[in-house]
Amino acid sequence: MLDKNEITLEELENVMGGTIEESASLAFSLAVRGYGIFIKPNNDPGRSDIVNIEGMQEFFATKGYKFIPGFGEEMNIFVGPDGMKYGNDYII
């Protein structure tokens, strides 16, 4: 049985393209910095990612940011405590 914090190669292959890639990159960056593991299977047929978007939204809310995940070709957006919008690269 896998540890709940581990990801299989098969699951990793599902992380690709557009904002799924952005969110996966963000989840990985948070994990390596010790902020937590933001990976979970999403059984919703409309989502094919393994990123815990809701968990990341809660995490960023504690830091004063509103995380708005992009879908399709849209980018992830973060609204800072100052009201400014930031992109995924800036946050990482």
C-alpha positions in Angstrom: 0.0 0.0 0.0 1.3 3.5 -0.9 1.8 6.2 1.6 -0.9 8.8 1.1 1.9 11.3 0.3 3.4 9.2 -2.5 2.5 9.4 -6.2 2.7 6.6 -8.6 4.3 7.0 -12.1 0.9 6.3 -13.6 -0.6 9.2 -11.6 2.3 11.4 -12.5 1.7 10.8 -16.2 -1.7 12.3 -15.8 -0.2 15.7 -14.8 0.4 17.4 -18.1 -0.5 20.5 -20.1 -1.8 24.0 -19.4 -2.9 24.9 -16.0 -2.7 21.3 -14.8 1.0 21.6 -15.3 1.0 25.0 -13.6 -0.9 23.6 -10.6 1.3 20.5 -10.4 4.4 22.7 -10.5 3.0 24.8 -7.7 2.0 21.7 -5.6 5.6 20.3 -6.1 7.2 23.6 -5.1 5.0 23.8 -1.9 5.9 20.2 -1.0 9.7 20.6 -1.4 9.6 23.7 0.8 7.7 21.8 3.5 4.3 23.5 3.2 2.4 20.3 2.7 1.4 17.7 0.1 -1.3 19.0 -2.2 -2.0 15.8 -4.2 -5.2 13.8 -4.2 -7.1 11.8 -6.8 -10.0 13.8 -8.4 -12.8 11.5 -9.4 -14.8 14.3 -11.0 -15.1 13.4 -14.7 -14.5 17.1 -15.6 -11.1 17.0 -13.9 -8.2 14.8 -14.8 -5.6 16.2 -12.5 -4.3 14.9 -9.2 -3.7 18.3 -7.6 -5.6 19.2 -4.4 -6.8 22.6 -5.7 -9.1 23.1 -2.7 -6.3 22.4 -0.3 -4.1 24.9 -2.1 -6.8 27.5 -2.0 -7.1 27.1 1.8 -3.3 27.3 2.2 -3.0 30.5 0.3 -6.0 32.0 2.1 -4.0 31.6 5.3 -1.2 33.7 3.7 -3.7 36.4 2.6 -3.9 35.4 -1.1 -6.9 34.3 -3.0 -5.9 31.4 -5.4 -8.1 31.3 -8.5 -7.1 28.2 -10.5 -7.3 28.4 -14.2 -9.1 25.8 -16.3 -8.5 24.9 -19.9 -5.9 27.4 -21.3 -6.4 30.0 -18.6 -3.6 30.7 -16.2 -3.7 30.4 -12.4 -4.2 33.8 -10.8 -3.4 34.8 -7.2 -4.9 38.0 -5.7 -2.6 39.3 -3.1 -3.4 41.1 0.2 -2.7 44.3 -1.7 -5.4 43.5 -4.3 -2.8 43.0 -7.1 -3.0 39.9 -9.3 0.0 37.6 -9.5 0.8 34.7 -11.8 1.9 31.2 -11.0 5.6 31.9 -11.8 5.7 34.9 -9.4 4.2 32.9 -6.5 6.6 30.0 -7.0 
